[in-house]
Amino acid sequence: MNRFIAALLIVIYSACLTVPASALLPQDVGEGYATPTYPEMIQTMLMMNGGDITNVKVADEYGRLVYCDLYKKDYGNDVVWEKVRDEIINRAQKKKEYFRIKYEIVSVFYLGRYDFDKQWFPIDANKSPIENVGSLSLMSAGEYSNDCAGQPIYSSLFPMVVDLQLNEPLTIEGFKIPKEKVDRLIVRMEEAGDVDRRVYGRMRVVVDGAKGIDYSQNNTARVVLNGKVISVDFFIDPDLTKPMASIHVNNE
């Protein structure tokens, strides 16, 4: 009986090894504008040829970040993980890996005094200048969540700072608001306890390329993606439930 059980276990184990590695990888998911996550941005960089996915160390780190549950379950098994790694590399090279290119970040802006003649709310350039800006920070220290094991996300291989290098410099001077709506808008800001005219700008961006890893800026390594700002939507509250105005910058 013991020999029969042992033989059965060998058959089951062998069958598991013959399962295509593609079946081990999660299915593709849909895409829309989303708050940046470090694993997704590393995935965007590598899928846009910002790094060498064929490098074993790179592929393993990519697998650890992007396929956390799978990595935790299978990395300890050399045979199974080799198949998974090969499939990760294969999918990436054939561009079968689904990756995100649309992100949104929220920045704080401060408003100046309303111009009734121009019906215009200016951005206070002294407190929150956005003039001829060439890059945006997508993620920096202190903005990381936990992985599937409940541990803070980190990488000893990829930089932990991610920037978006803009195709064209960005300037935001203010936005139009009809004067008949200003009184109510100011009341809403006061009701929200906003005494310093602080508003929240949701900047939606599209990534269209990747420079990869940059070690040249003040000797600080960073991940550099390339792209453009699509729109900036202004809200009274940090939860982005009370819209004020929108600025269209570029087409998607």
GROMACS elastic network, one bead per residue, 0.5 to 0.9 nm:
[ bonds ]
;  ai    aj funct       b0    kb
    1     5     6  0.63030   500
    1     6     6  0.86190   500
    2     5     6  0.51631   500
    2     6     6  0.61437   500
    2     7     6  0.85846   500
    3     6     6  0.50191   500
    3     7     6  0.60803   500
    3     8     6  0.85435   500
    4     7     6  0.51226   500
    4     8     6  0.61507   500
    4     9     6  0.86930   500
    5     8     6  0.50092   500
    5     9     6  0.62042   500
    5    10     6  0.86870   500
    6     9     6  0.52118   500
    6    10     6  0.64088   500
    6    11     6  0.88543   500
    7    10     6  0.51476   500
    7    11     6  0.63928   500
    7    12     6  0.87987   500
    8    11     6  0.51122   500
    8    12     6  0.62490   500
    8    13     6  0.86076   500
    9    12     6  0.50708   500
    9    13     6  0.60458   500
    9    14     6  0.84806   500
   10    13     6  0.51134   500
   10    14     6  0.60569   500
   10    15     6  0.85352   500
   11    14     6  0.51387   500
   11    15     6  0.61573   500
   11    16     6  0.87155   500
   12    15     6  0.50933   500
   12    16     6  0.63346   500
   12    17     6  0.88696   500
   13    16     6  0.51276   500
   13    17     6  0.64952   500
   13    18     6  0.89635   500
   14    17     6  0.51711   500
   14    18     6  0.65514   500
   15    18     6  0.52179   500
   15    19     6  0.67859   500
   16    19     6  0.54833   500
   16    20     6  0.89992   500
   16    80     6  0.87958   500
   17    20     6  0.80022   500
   17    21     6  0.87879   500
   17    79     6  0.79372   500
   17    80     6  0.66903   500
   17    83     6  0.86036   500
   18    21     6  0.85174   500
   19    22     6  0.83883   500
   19    23     6  0.69902   500
   19    24     6  0.81057   500
   20    23     6  0.55580   500
   20    24     6  0.72993   500
   20    83     6  0.80642   500
   20    84     6  0.87627   500
   20    87     6  0.86400   500
   21    24     6  0.51464   500
   21    25     6  0.68970   500
   21    80     6  0.82553   500
   21    81     6  0.89457   500
   21    83     6  0.56435   500
   21    84     6  0.51594   500
   21    85     6  0.84355   500
   21    86     6  0.79866   500
   21    87     6  0.58294   500
   21    88     6  0.85947   500
   22    25     6  0.53615   500
   22    26     6  0.83214   500
   22    83     6  0.89570   500
   22    84     6  0.74967   500
   22    87     6  0.61474   500
   22    88     6  0.82433   500
   22    91     6  0.86687   500
   23    26     6  0.76705   500
   23    27     6  0.85657   500
   24    70     6  0.77055   500
   24    84     6  0.71364   500
   25    67     6  0.77556   500
   25    70     6  0.75331   500
   25    84     6  0.76238   500
   25    87     6  0.84016   500
   25    88     6  0.82146   500
   26    29     6  0.87987   500
   26    67     6  0.78950   500
   26    70     6  0.86465   500
   28    97     6  0.77440   500
   28    98     6  0.60161   500
   28    99     6  0.87638   500
   29    98     6  0.74439   500
   29    99     6  0.88797   500
   30    98     6  0.86132   500
   30   100     6  0.88881   500
   31    34     6  0.83021   500
   31    98     6  0.88196   500
   31    99     6  0.80029   500
   31   100     6  0.62448   500
   31   101     6  0.82593   500
   31   102     6  0.77021   500
   32   100     6  0.77561   500
   32   101     6  0.84155   500
   32   102     6  0.61402   500
   32   103     6  0.78317   500
   33   100     6  0.84744   500
   33   101     6  0.81821   500
   33   104     6  0.59573   500
   33   204     6  0.70438   500
   33   205     6  0.80883   500
   33   206     6  0.86296   500
   34    37     6  0.86281   500
   34   100     6  0.87211   500
   34   102     6  0.66875   500
   34   104     6  0.55410   500
   34   105     6  0.82988   500
   34   204     6  0.86810   500
   35   102     6  0.89674   500
   35   103     6  0.57522   500
   35   104     6  0.52351   500
   35   105     6  0.61614   500
   35   106     6  0.87391   500
   35   138     6  0.89755   500
   36    39     6  0.87653   500
   36    40     6  0.71152   500
   36    41     6  0.68822   500
   36   102     6  0.88664   500
   36   103     6  0.58517   500
   36   104     6  0.68786   500
   36   105     6  0.73495   500
   36   138     6  0.66814   500
   36   139     6  0.71761   500
   37    40     6  0.54203   500
   37    41     6  0.62905   500
   37    42     6  0.87711   500
   37   138     6  0.89319   500
   37   139     6  0.79009   500
   37   143     6  0.88860   500
   37   144     6  0.75109   500
   37   145     6  0.81006   500
   38    41     6  0.51986   500
   38    42     6  0.62182   500
   38    43     6  0.85488   500
   38    65     6  0.82011   500
   38   139     6  0.74340   500
   38   144     6  0.71462   500
   38   145     6  0.85997   500
   38   153     6  0.79036   500
   38   154     6  0.87365   500
   38   160     6  0.79641   500
   38   162     6  0.82300   500
   39    42     6  0.52238   500
   39    43     6  0.61563   500
   39    44     6  0.86634   500
   39    62     6  0.79142   500
   39    65     6  0.52642   500
   39    66     6  0.52322   500
   39    67     6  0.88555   500
   39   153     6  0.85919   500
   40    44     6  0.61247   500
   40    45     6  0.86464   500
   40    65     6  0.85453   500
   40    66     6  0.69212   500
   40    99     6  0.71833   500
   40   100     6  0.67154   500
   41    45     6  0.61543   500
   41    46     6  0.86438   500
   41    99     6  0.87462   500
   41   100     6  0.77542   500
   41   101     6  0.85458   500
   41   138     6  0.88979   500
   41   162     6  0.78185   500
   41   223     6  0.87951   500
   41   225     6  0.85584   500
   42    45     6  0.50744   500
   42    46     6  0.62665   500
   42    47     6  0.85547   500
   42    62     6  0.74721   500
   42    65     6  0.82715   500
   42    66     6  0.82500   500
   42   158     6  0.79520   500
   42   162     6  0.88498   500
   42   223     6  0.80940   500
   43    46     6  0.52816   500
   43    47     6  0.60001   500
   43    48     6  0.84603   500
   43    62     6  0.72440   500
   43    65     6  0.87466   500
   43    66     6  0.70724   500
   43    99     6  0.65079   500
   43   100     6  0.79994   500
   44    47     6  0.52380   500
   44    48     6  0.61018   500
   44    49     6  0.87520   500
   44    50     6  0.84093   500
   44    99     6  0.58326   500
   44   100     6  0.62245   500
   44   101     6  0.67358   500
   44   207     6  0.82672   500
   44   209     6  0.86817   500
   44   210     6  0.79462   500
   44   225     6  0.83121   500
   45    48     6  0.52677   500
   45    49     6  0.65151   500
   45    51     6  0.69502   500
   45   209     6  0.77712   500
   45   210     6  0.55075   500
   45   211     6  0.79523   500
   45   212     6  0.61920   500
   45   213     6  0.89256   500
   45   223     6  0.78643   500
   45   224     6  0.79689   500
   45   225     6  0.66441   500
   46    49     6  0.51132   500
   46    51     6  0.51252   500
   46    52     6  0.71002   500
   46    53     6  0.65507   500
   46    62     6  0.86280   500
   46    92     6  0.80943   500
   46   210     6  0.80480   500
   46   212     6  0.78112   500
   47    50     6  0.72622   500
   47    51     6  0.82562   500
   47    53     6  0.83780   500
   47    92     6  0.62267   500
   47    93     6  0.81094   500
   47    95     6  0.71525   500
   47    97     6  0.75561   500
   47    98     6  0.86666   500
   47    99     6  0.72541   500
   47   210     6  0.88280   500
   48    51     6  0.81626   500
   48   208     6  0.80802   500
   48   209     6  0.58300   500
   48   210     6  0.57289   500
   48   211     6  0.87699   500
   48   212     6  0.87067   500
   48   225     6  0.89838   500
   49    52     6  0.71201   500
   49    53     6  0.83110   500
   49   209     6  0.81145   500
   49   210     6  0.67275   500
   49   211     6  0.82352   500
   49   212     6  0.76322   500
   50   209     6  0.80549   500
   50   210     6  0.50513   500
   50   211     6  0.55684   500
   50   213     6  0.72154   500
   50   223     6  0.87952   500
   50   224     6  0.84562   500
   50   225     6  0.82307   500
   51    54     6  0.89541   500
   51    55     6  0.89822   500
   51    58     6  0.81226   500
   51   210     6  0.88023   500
   51   211     6  0.87414   500
   51   212     6  0.60081   500
   51   213     6  0.76904   500
   52    55     6  0.57213   500
   52    58     6  0.68892   500
   52    59     6  0.82620   500
   53    56     6  0.75406   500
   53    57     6  0.86378   500
   53    58     6  0.57320   500
   53    59     6  0.53054   500
   53    62     6  0.80740   500
   53    88     6  0.85870   500
   53    89     6  0.61644   500
   53    92     6  0.73507   500
   53    93     6  0.79922   500
   54    57     6  0.86593   500
   54    58     6  0.72878   500
   54    59     6  0.64835   500
   54    86     6  0.88778   500
   54    89     6  0.59931   500
   54    90     6  0.87629   500
   54    92     6  0.89944   500
   54    93     6  0.84085   500
   55    58     6  0.52087   500
   55    59     6  0.60604   500
   55    60     6  0.85609   500
   55    89     6  0.89404   500
   56    59     6  0.50728   500
   56    60     6  0.60315   500
   56    61     6  0.85281   500
   56    85     6  0.80855   500
   57    60     6  0.51505   500
   57    61     6  0.61259   500
   57    62     6  0.84318   500
   57   157     6  0.83406   500
   58    61     6  0.51929   500
   58    62     6  0.59607   500
   58    63     6  0.84731   500
   58   157     6  0.75986   500
   58   158     6  0.87219   500
   59    63     6  0.60480   500
   59    64     6  0.85761   500
   59    85     6  0.65695   500
   59    86     6  0.87651   500
   59    88     6  0.72904   500
   59    89     6  0.68202   500
   60    63     6  0.50004   500
   60    64     6  0.61490   500
   60    65     6  0.87020   500
   60    71     6  0.85078   500
   60    75     6  0.87467   500
   60    85     6  0.68666   500
   61    65     6  0.62179   500
   61    66     6  0.84804   500
   61   155     6  0.77222   500
   61   156     6  0.88118   500
   61   157     6  0.73143   500
   61   158     6  0.85257   500
   62    65     6  0.52587   500
   62    66     6  0.58531   500
   62    67     6  0.77246   500
   62    88     6  0.88275   500
   63    66     6  0.53186   500
   63    67     6  0.50463   500
   63    68     6  0.68335   500
   63    70     6  0.80038   500
   63    71     6  0.62840   500
   63    84     6  0.87327   500
   63    85     6  0.74587   500
   63    88     6  0.75490   500
   64    67     6  0.56928   500
   64    68     6  0.50243   500
   64    69     6  0.82646   500
   64    70     6  0.80244   500
   64    71     6  0.53143   500
   64    72     6  0.76562   500
   64    75     6  0.86617   500
   65    68     6  0.55633   500
   65    71     6  0.84075   500
   65   147     6  0.78590   500
   65   153     6  0.79366   500
   65   154     6  0.85395   500
   65   155     6  0.82166   500
   66    69     6  0.88793   500
   66    71     6  0.88563   500
   67    70     6  0.53980   500
   67    71     6  0.59736   500
   67    72     6  0.85814   500
   68    71     6  0.50612   500
   68    72     6  0.60742   500
   68    73     6  0.85646   500
   68   147     6  0.69582   500
   68   148     6  0.59577   500
   68   149     6  0.80687   500
   69    72     6  0.51734   500
   69    73     6  0.61897   500
   69    74     6  0.86109   500
   69   147     6  0.89485   500
   69   148     6  0.62253   500
   69   149     6  0.80851   500
   70    73     6  0.51086   500
   70    74     6  0.59073   500
   70    75     6  0.76789   500
   70    84     6  0.88978   500
   71    74     6  0.53898   500
   71    75     6  0.50529   500
   71    76     6  0.83163   500
   71    81     6  0.79818   500
   72    75     6  0.61049   500
   72    76     6  0.78005   500
   72   148     6  0.85203   500
   72   149     6  0.80869   500
   73    76     6  0.73465   500
   73    77     6  0.85323   500
   74    77     6  0.54818   500
   74    78     6  0.80426   500
   74    80     6  0.63893   500
   74    81     6  0.57165   500
   74    84     6  0.84865   500
   75    78     6  0.66875   500
   75    80     6  0.76107   500
   75    81     6  0.52588   500
   75    82     6  0.85626   500
   75    84     6  0.89665   500
   76    79     6  0.89999   500
   76    80     6  0.85740   500
   76    81     6  0.75068   500
   77    80     6  0.55120   500
   77    81     6  0.59359   500
   77    82     6  0.84344   500
   78    81     6  0.52655   500
   78    82     6  0.60123   500
   78    83     6  0.87976   500
   79    82     6  0.53421   500
   79    83     6  0.67266   500
   79    84     6  0.89609   500
   80    83     6  0.53519   500
   80    84     6  0.64004   500
   80    85     6  0.87264   500
   81    85     6  0.59046   500
   81    86     6  0.83831   500
   82    85     6  0.50738   500
   82    86     6  0.60898   500
   82    87     6  0.86032   500
   83    86     6  0.51310   500
   83    87     6  0.62581   500
   83    88     6  0.86646   500
   84    87     6  0.51278   500
   84    88     6  0.61834   500
   84    89     6  0.87102   500
   85    88     6  0.50020   500
   85    89     6  0.62286   500
   85    90     6  0.84829   500
   86    89     6  0.52054   500
   86    90     6  0.60206   500
   86    91     6  0.85837   500
   87    91     6  0.59670   500
   87    92     6  0.83977   500
   88    91     6  0.53226   500
   88    92     6  0.61823   500
   88    93     6  0.86707   500
   88    97     6  0.81212   500
   89    92     6  0.51447   500
   89    93     6  0.61172   500
   89    94     6  0.85707   500
   90    93     6  0.52621   500
   90    94     6  0.61647   500
   90    95     6  0.84398   500
   90    96     6  0.82948   500
   91    94     6  0.52139   500
   91    95     6  0.58969   500
   91    97     6  0.54078   500
   92    96     6  0.61128   500
   92    97     6  0.54515   500
   92    98     6  0.88966   500
   93    96     6  0.77140   500
   93    97     6  0.85953   500
   94    97     6  0.79072   500
   95    98     6  0.77158   500
  100   103     6  0.77601   500
  100   207     6  0.85106   500
  101   205     6  0.82061   500
  101   206     6  0.55467   500
  101   208     6  0.71876   500
  102   204     6  0.73067   500
  102   205     6  0.58675   500
  102   207     6  0.64672   500
  103   138     6  0.85059   500
  103   203     6  0.83941   500
  103   204     6  0.59251   500
  103   205     6  0.54273   500
  103   206     6  0.64747   500
  103   207     6  0.79890   500
  104   138     6  0.84480   500
  104   202     6  0.64842   500
  104   203     6  0.54225   500
  104   205     6  0.59931   500
  104   206     6  0.87275   500
  105   137     6  0.86869   500
  105   138     6  0.68417   500
  105   201     6  0.82055   500
  105   202     6  0.57213   500
  105   203     6  0.53330   500
  105   204     6  0.66555   500
  105   205     6  0.82205   500
  106   200     6  0.64864   500
  106   201     6  0.54967   500
  106   203     6  0.60966   500
  106   204     6  0.87975   500
  106   238     6  0.85015   500
  107   199     6  0.85755   500
  107   200     6  0.58020   500
  107   201     6  0.52328   500
  107   202     6  0.65755   500
  107   203     6  0.75904   500
  108   128     6  0.74168   500
  108   198     6  0.67594   500
  108   199     6  0.59268   500
  108   201     6  0.61708   500
  108   202     6  0.89429   500
  108   238     6  0.88157   500
  109   123     6  0.68370   500
  109   124     6  0.76545   500
  109   127     6  0.75931   500
  109   128     6  0.53287   500
  109   129     6  0.82370   500
  109   197     6  0.83560   500
  109   198     6  0.57844   500
  109   199     6  0.52635   500
  109   200     6  0.59492   500
  109   201     6  0.66548   500
  109   234     6  0.88069   500
  110   122     6  0.87267   500
  110   123     6  0.58660   500
  110   124     6  0.54567   500
  110   125     6  0.82790   500
  110   126     6  0.89585   500
  110   127     6  0.63558   500
  110   128     6  0.60110   500
  110   196     6  0.72963   500
  110   197     6  0.55268   500
  110   199     6  0.60514   500
  110   200     6  0.85434   500
  111   114     6  0.82006   500
  111   121     6  0.66418   500
  111   122     6  0.58510   500
  111   124     6  0.51617   500
  111   125     6  0.87671   500
  111   127     6  0.88315   500
  111   128     6  0.86395   500
  111   174     6  0.80150   500
  111   196     6  0.81999   500
  111   197     6  0.53666   500
  111   198     6  0.65318   500
  111   199     6  0.73600   500
  112   115     6  0.89400   500
  112   121     6  0.66572   500
  112   122     6  0.52964   500
  112   123     6  0.56262   500
  112   125     6  0.83970   500
  112   174     6  0.89216   500
  112   197     6  0.76010   500
  113   120     6  0.89718   500
  113   121     6  0.67684   500
  113   122     6  0.69803   500
  113   123     6  0.88568   500
  113   124     6  0.85444   500
  114   118     6  0.87631   500
  114   119     6  0.72559   500
  114   120     6  0.60179   500
  114   122     6  0.68730   500
  114   177     6  0.89952   500
  114   179     6  0.88537   500
  114   182     6  0.82472   500
  115   118     6  0.55643   500
  115   119     6  0.55270   500
  115   120     6  0.51844   500
  115   121     6  0.63503   500
  115   122     6  0.78243   500
  115   179     6  0.88361   500
  116   120     6  0.68412   500
  116   121     6  0.88315   500
  116   178     6  0.86855   500
  116   179     6  0.63530   500
  117   120     6  0.78549   500
  117   179     6  0.88367   500
  118   121     6  0.87152   500
  118   176     6  0.80975   500
  119   175     6  0.87483   500
  119   176     6  0.59737   500
  119   177     6  0.57052   500
  119   178     6  0.56136   500
  119   179     6  0.56848   500
  119   182     6  0.89342   500
  120   174     6  0.69196   500
  120   175     6  0.57886   500
  120   177     6  0.57628   500
  120   178     6  0.78103   500
  120   179     6  0.83693   500
  121   173     6  0.86967   500
  121   174     6  0.54869   500
  121   175     6  0.54895   500
  121   176     6  0.62545   500
  121   177     6  0.67302   500
  122   125     6  0.83712   500
  122   172     6  0.89441   500
  122   173     6  0.58224   500
  122   175     6  0.65430   500
  122   176     6  0.86892   500
  123   126     6  0.87403   500
  123   127     6  0.84100   500
  123   128     6  0.69963   500
  123   129     6  0.74026   500
  123   130     6  0.84793   500
  123   172     6  0.74923   500
  123   173     6  0.54427   500
  123   175     6  0.81098   500
  124   127     6  0.55922   500
  124   128     6  0.59337   500
  124   129     6  0.68421   500
  124   173     6  0.81691   500
  124   174     6  0.84847   500
  125   128     6  0.53753   500
  125   130     6  0.72776   500
  125   131     6  0.82600   500
  125   173     6  0.77231   500
  126   129     6  0.61930   500
  129   133     6  0.89780   500
  129   171     6  0.85375   500
  129   172     6  0.79045   500
  129   173     6  0.81178   500
  130   133     6  0.61129   500
  130   170     6  0.69687   500
  130   171     6  0.52281   500
  130   172     6  0.52993   500
  130   173     6  0.71327   500
  131   169     6  0.80706   500
  131   170     6  0.63806   500
  131   172     6  0.63201   500
  131   173     6  0.75075   500
  132   168     6  0.86895   500
  132   170     6  0.50902   500
  132   171     6  0.50656   500
  132   172     6  0.85705   500
  133   136     6  0.77374   500
  133   166     6  0.82069   500
  133   168     6  0.86076   500
  133   169     6  0.51023   500
  133   171     6  0.64535   500
  134   164     6  0.86710   500
  134   165     6  0.62881   500
  134   166     6  0.54805   500
  134   167     6  0.79015   500
  134   168     6  0.69420   500
  134   170     6  0.65315   500
  135   163     6  0.66644   500
  135   164     6  0.54298   500
  135   166     6  0.52962   500
  135   167     6  0.88573   500
  135   169     6  0.77058   500
  135   170     6  0.83571   500
  135   226     6  0.89089   500
  136   162     6  0.88969   500
  136   163     6  0.56949   500
  136   164     6  0.51531   500
  136   165     6  0.67114   500
  136   166     6  0.75237   500
  137   140     6  0.69973   500
  137   161     6  0.79678   500
  137   162     6  0.63133   500
  137   164     6  0.62651   500
  137   165     6  0.88880   500
  138   161     6  0.79962   500
  138   162     6  0.55172   500
  138   163     6  0.53047   500
  138   164     6  0.64641   500
  139   142     6  0.86036   500
  139   143     6  0.63127   500
  139   144     6  0.79600   500
  139   160     6  0.78240   500
  139   161     6  0.58188   500
  139   162     6  0.51349   500
  139   163     6  0.69679   500
  140   143     6  0.59260   500
  140   144     6  0.79473   500
  140   160     6  0.65599   500
  140   162     6  0.64643   500
  140   163     6  0.84834   500
  141   144     6  0.71582   500
  141   160     6  0.69800   500
  141   161     6  0.68672   500
  142   145     6  0.87469   500
  144   152     6  0.70011   500
  144   153     6  0.62845   500
  144   154     6  0.81968   500
  145   150     6  0.88397   500
  145   151     6  0.83456   500
  145   152     6  0.59186   500
  145   153     6  0.61126   500
  146   149     6  0.75071   500
  146   150     6  0.51858   500
  146   151     6  0.50091   500
  146   153     6  0.52063   500
  146   154     6  0.89204   500
  147   150     6  0.53059   500
  147   151     6  0.54819   500
  147   152     6  0.61549   500
  147   153     6  0.54728   500
  147   154     6  0.88655   500
  148   151     6  0.73940   500
  149   152     6  0.87597   500
  150   153     6  0.87367   500
  151   154     6  0.87512   500
  154   158     6  0.86966   500
  154   160     6  0.72257   500
  155   158     6  0.55711   500
  155   159     6  0.70643   500
  155   160     6  0.69767   500
  156   159     6  0.75751   500
  156   160     6  0.87491   500
  158   161     6  0.88965   500
  158   213     6  0.77537   500
  158   221     6  0.85488   500
  158   222     6  0.81047   500
  158   223     6  0.75615   500
  159   162     6  0.75531   500
  159   213     6  0.73522   500
  159   214     6  0.88407   500
  159   220     6  0.87181   500
  159   221     6  0.56251   500
  159   222     6  0.50601   500
  159   223     6  0.60049   500
  160   221     6  0.80404   500
  160   222     6  0.66463   500
  160   223     6  0.75027   500
  161   220     6  0.89288   500
  161   221     6  0.73835   500
  161   223     6  0.60672   500
  161   224     6  0.86050   500
  162   222     6  0.56903   500
  162   224     6  0.59702   500
  162   225     6  0.75246   500
  163   222     6  0.71348   500
  163   223     6  0.62258   500
  163   224     6  0.50791   500
  163   225     6  0.62188   500
  163   226     6  0.83839   500
  164   205     6  0.88308   500
  164   207     6  0.77807   500
  164   210     6  0.88883   500
  164   223     6  0.85504   500
  164   224     6  0.58984   500
  164   226     6  0.53987   500
  164   227     6  0.64493   500
  164   228     6  0.81811   500
  165   168     6  0.87247   500
  165   210     6  0.89675   500
  165   211     6  0.87672   500
  165   224     6  0.65904   500
  165   225     6  0.60015   500
  165   227     6  0.63324   500
  165   228     6  0.80308   500
  166   169     6  0.62631   500
  166   170     6  0.77533   500
  166   225     6  0.86337   500
  166   226     6  0.59565   500
  166   227     6  0.52301   500
  166   228     6  0.52529   500
  166   229     6  0.75471   500
  167   226     6  0.68254   500
  167   227     6  0.57892   500
  167   228     6  0.58299   500
  167   229     6  0.89317   500
  168   227     6  0.87648   500
  168   228     6  0.71934   500
  168   229     6  0.89407   500
  170   228     6  0.89547   500
  170   229     6  0.79452   500
  170   249     6  0.87501   500
  172   175     6  0.83043   500
  172   232     6  0.89753   500
  172   247     6  0.88429   500
  174   247     6  0.89462   500
  175   245     6  0.69277   500
  175   246     6  0.75409   500
  175   247     6  0.70429   500
  176   245     6  0.74414   500
  176   246     6  0.87723   500
  176   247     6  0.89414   500
  177   180     6  0.84220   500
  177   181     6  0.68953   500
  177   182     6  0.68729   500
  177   244     6  0.82647   500
  177   245     6  0.72760   500
  178   181     6  0.55714   500
  178   182     6  0.67698   500
  179   182     6  0.51316   500
  179   183     6  0.76638   500
  180   183     6  0.69035   500
  180   184     6  0.82304   500
  181   184     6  0.56665   500
  181   185     6  0.61881   500
  181   186     6  0.88146   500
  182   186     6  0.61032   500
  182   187     6  0.85640   500
  183   186     6  0.53238   500
  183   187     6  0.63378   500
  183   188     6  0.87671   500
  184   187     6  0.50237   500
  184   188     6  0.62099   500
  184   189     6  0.86887   500
  185   188     6  0.50901   500
  185   189     6  0.63036   500
  185   190     6  0.86974   500
  185   236     6  0.88613   500
  185   244     6  0.77943   500
  186   189     6  0.50126   500
  186   190     6  0.62048   500
  186   191     6  0.85805   500
  186   197     6  0.87796   500
  187   190     6  0.50440   500
  187   191     6  0.61056   500
  187   192     6  0.85971   500
  188   192     6  0.62316   500
  188   193     6  0.87521   500
  188   194     6  0.87079   500
  188   236     6  0.79000   500
  189   192     6  0.50621   500
  189   193     6  0.64674   500
  189   194     6  0.52086   500
  189   195     6  0.75934   500
  189   197     6  0.73440   500
  189   198     6  0.86084   500
  189   199     6  0.87825   500
  189   236     6  0.64289   500
  189   237     6  0.85710   500
  190   193     6  0.50094   500
  190   194     6  0.53581   500
  190   195     6  0.64280   500
  190   197     6  0.88159   500
  191   194     6  0.73963   500
  192   195     6  0.86567   500
  192   236     6  0.77267   500
  192   237     6  0.74145   500
  193   196     6  0.88514   500
  194   197     6  0.56992   500
  194   198     6  0.62391   500
  194   199     6  0.83271   500
  194   236     6  0.82726   500
  194   237     6  0.89602   500
  195   198     6  0.76397   500
  197   236     6  0.89517   500
  198   236     6  0.75872   500
  198   237     6  0.88954   500
  199   234     6  0.66576   500
  199   235     6  0.58761   500
  199   236     6  0.50742   500
  199   237     6  0.68545   500
  199   238     6  0.78963   500
  199   244     6  0.89224   500
  200   233     6  0.80973   500
  200   234     6  0.55385   500
  200   235     6  0.51188   500
  200   236     6  0.62845   500
  200   237     6  0.66417   500
  200   238     6  0.61134   500
  200   239     6  0.89281   500
  200   240     6  0.75107   500
  201   232     6  0.60279   500
  201   233     6  0.54307   500
  201   235     6  0.63694   500
  201   240     6  0.87705   500
  201   246     6  0.89992   500
  202   231     6  0.80354   500
  202   232     6  0.54522   500
  202   233     6  0.50506   500
  202   234     6  0.63133   500
  202   235     6  0.78515   500
  202   240     6  0.80770   500
  203   229     6  0.68492   500
  203   230     6  0.75372   500
  203   231     6  0.59213   500
  203   233     6  0.66140   500
  203   234     6  0.88434   500
  204   228     6  0.87033   500
  204   229     6  0.59181   500
  204   230     6  0.55295   500
  204   231     6  0.54464   500
  204   232     6  0.64040   500
  204   233     6  0.83166   500
  205   227     6  0.70043   500
  205   228     6  0.55898   500
  205   230     6  0.53614   500
  205   231     6  0.73903   500
  205   252     6  0.85529   500
  206   226     6  0.85340   500
  206   227     6  0.55463   500
  206   228     6  0.56065   500
  206   229     6  0.65480   500
  206   230     6  0.69349   500
  206   252     6  0.69148   500
  207   210     6  0.78989   500
  207   225     6  0.66371   500
  207   226     6  0.56579   500
  207   228     6  0.67049   500
  207   229     6  0.89921   500
  208   225     6  0.78926   500
  208   226     6  0.58577   500
  208   227     6  0.50032   500
  208   228     6  0.78716   500
  209   212     6  0.89823   500
  209   225     6  0.60428   500
  209   227     6  0.65311   500
  210   213     6  0.87660   500
  210   223     6  0.85079   500
  210   224     6  0.61912   500
  210   226     6  0.53279   500
  210   227     6  0.84761   500
  211   214     6  0.75922   500
  211   223     6  0.77887   500
  211   224     6  0.53790   500
  211   225     6  0.57793   500
  211   226     6  0.68286   500
  212   222     6  0.83587   500
  212   223     6  0.55959   500
  212   224     6  0.52816   500
  212   225     6  0.66597   500
  213   221     6  0.68082   500
  213   222     6  0.57318   500
  213   224     6  0.60372   500
  213   225     6  0.89567   500
  214   217     6  0.71477   500
  214   220     6  0.79709   500
  214   221     6  0.55650   500
  214   222     6  0.53473   500
  214   223     6  0.61816   500
  214   224     6  0.65673   500
  215   218     6  0.79460   500
  215   219     6  0.57334   500
  215   220     6  0.56980   500
  215   222     6  0.66207   500
  215   223     6  0.89324   500
  216   219     6  0.54944   500
  216   220     6  0.68794   500
  216   221     6  0.72671   500
  216   222     6  0.89009   500
  217   220     6  0.56424   500
  217   221     6  0.72583   500
  217   222     6  0.82083   500
  218   221     6  0.85235   500
  228   249     6  0.87141   500
  228   250     6  0.73338   500
  228   252     6  0.85986   500
  229   232     6  0.78480   500
  229   248     6  0.88252   500
  229   249     6  0.63344   500
  229   250     6  0.63911   500
  229   251     6  0.87984   500
  229   252     6  0.87658   500
  230   247     6  0.87648   500
  230   248     6  0.63787   500
  230   249     6  0.51422   500
  230   251     6  0.60578   500
  230   252     6  0.62674   500
  231   246     6  0.71296   500
  231   247     6  0.55484   500
  231   249     6  0.51289   500
  231   250     6  0.68729   500
  231   251     6  0.86982   500
  232   245     6  0.85445   500
  232   246     6  0.57554   500
  232   247     6  0.51434   500
  232   248     6  0.66642   500
  232   249     6  0.75471   500
  233   243     6  0.73983   500
  233   244     6  0.76375   500
  233   245     6  0.59942   500
  233   247     6  0.63276   500
  233   248     6  0.85824   500
  234   240     6  0.81515   500
  234   242     6  0.86187   500
  234   243     6  0.59708   500
  234   244     6  0.53700   500
  234   245     6  0.52849   500
  234   246     6  0.60650   500
  234   247     6  0.84214   500
  235   238     6  0.73116   500
  235   239     6  0.83905   500
  235   240     6  0.54931   500
  235   241     6  0.70452   500
  235   242     6  0.53569   500
  235   244     6  0.52089   500
  235   245     6  0.73454   500
  236   239     6  0.87125   500
  236   240     6  0.72046   500
  236   241     6  0.79053   500
  236   242     6  0.55503   500
  236   243     6  0.64278   500
  236   244     6  0.66767   500
  237   240     6  0.54903   500
  237   241     6  0.65827   500
  237   242     6  0.61305   500
  237   243     6  0.82541   500
  238   241     6  0.79453   500
  238   242     6  0.89495   500
  239   242     6  0.81354   500
  240   243     6  0.68068   500
  243   246     6  0.83242   500
  248   251     6  0.81172   500
